Amino acid sequence: MEAITFEGTAKTPTVKFDSANGVFEIKGRSIPENSIEFYKPLVDWLDEYAKAPRDLTQVNVQLEYFNTSSSKCILDVFKKLETIHKGTNEVIINWYYEEDDEDMLEAGEDYESIIRVPFKMIEIVE
Amino acid sequence: MSFDINDYYSKLNSGDVLLAYKGSITSDLISNVLEVVEAKLDDLSEQAKVRKKVYNVLVESLQNLFHHNDELPDKLHDSFDPKFGVLVVSRVENNVYKISTGNFINSSKIKFLKDKIDKINSLSEEELKDMYKFILNHQKLSAKGGGGLGLVDIARKTGNKLEYSFDNYNNEYYFFNLEVIVS
């Protein structure tokens, strides 16, 4: 299947989900007023990918800001990944946060406590 | 005496104000406000932590205004832009900011909102975290994309109580004012 990619904007992140190598990236800001519009295609794409996922799917999430509207959609994305992980396929979520950004670290830990997928918290040191 | 919007606005718009706005709250307006405030915070070279918190709280405050604005009845429309809201960001002192927002609200919704804020204000840090996670995991997004998490997130990120008032505008409508200190 085709990779799904979105160029980042001031309110939406850069996205590249590549089924060929199983590396998924979400990077930048996610602060749209209506996040469903933005995330629905990603969730739909994941439904397709889940039918024949790679042995290992690596998800790199590197958000500078995200709003509460996005937080639910990001959870929906993670729930799809959880479904893939429940099979025999490996999934890992690398959650990046900037040095001293405790709020972003905590946000990652919130997801980690809800979603049964291994998380790795990675501090970006400037 | 009914609530005087100009009086309210001029009181807010005093001191060390980074940005003050009253009018329509649109998606473009939100983008512009965020851009301006972000640039100003950069110039003031505040701690990165505070800058991020101010930005986050501003995003949620603006989007609350965007999603939860009640339109006034037609006969009063002339005096106010559609989706009318007020936003003032001011600097209290080094690394301390105040974000004030105001919008009209139908009196029927006051109890729900007041109960929600009082509840949030009564919770400890740990309880707020649990509330956030519960809503995140159990409540669906509205069609507009609102999730009922904005105020919880603001309280959690600032660690401060949400100050608010409801001022009577006419029989049916009140003006809801919310003040958040970010430090």
Contacts between the chains, C-beta under 8 A, distances in Angstrom:
chain1	res1	chain2	res2	distance
A	10	B	31	5.9
A	10	B	34	7.7
A	10	B	35	7.4
A	11	B	31	6.8
A	31	B	34	7.7
A	31	B	59	5.1
A	31	B	63	7.9
A	32	B	145	7.6
A	33	B	27	5.4
A	33	B	30	7.0
A	33	B	63	5.8
A	33	B	66	5.5
A	33	B	67	7.3
A	33	B	144	7.9
A	33	B	145	6.0
A	34	B	144	6.5
A	34	B	145	3.6
A	35	B	141	7.5
A	35	B	145	5.5
A	36	B	141	6.0
A	36	B	145	5.6
A	37	B	145	7.7
A	65	B	52	7.4
A	65	B	55	6.3
A	65	B	56	6.3
A	65	B	59	6.8
A	67	B	59	5.1
A	67	B	60	6.4
A	67	B	63	6.1
A	68	B	60	6.2
A	68	B	63	7.9
A	68	B	147	5.3
A	68	B	149	3.7
A	68	B	150	5.2
A	68	B	152	7.9
A	68	B	153	4.9
A	69	B	63	6.7
A	69	B	141	6.8
A	69	B	145	4.6
A	69	B	146	6.6
A	69	B	147	5.7
A	71	B	136	6.0
A	71	B	147	7.2
A	71	B	149	6.6
A	71	B	153	8.0
A	72	B	136	6.3
A	72	B	139	8.0
A	72	B	140	7.9
A	72	B	141	5.2
A	72	B	147	5.1
A	72	B	149	7.6
A	73	B	141	7.4
A	75	B	136	6.0
A	75	B	137	6.9
A	98	B	48	7.7
A	100	B	48	6.5
A	100	B	49	5.9
A	101	B	48	7.8
A	101	B	49	7.4
A	101	B	52	6.4
A	102	B	49	7.7
A	103	B	52	6.9
A	103	B	53	7.1
A	103	B	56	7.1
A	103	B	157	5.8
A	106	B	129	7.8
A	110	B	129	7.4
A	110	B	132	7.0
A	110	B	133	5.5
A	110	B	136	7.1
A	113	B	133	7.0
A	114	B	133	6.4
A	114	B	136	7.2
A	114	B	137	5.4
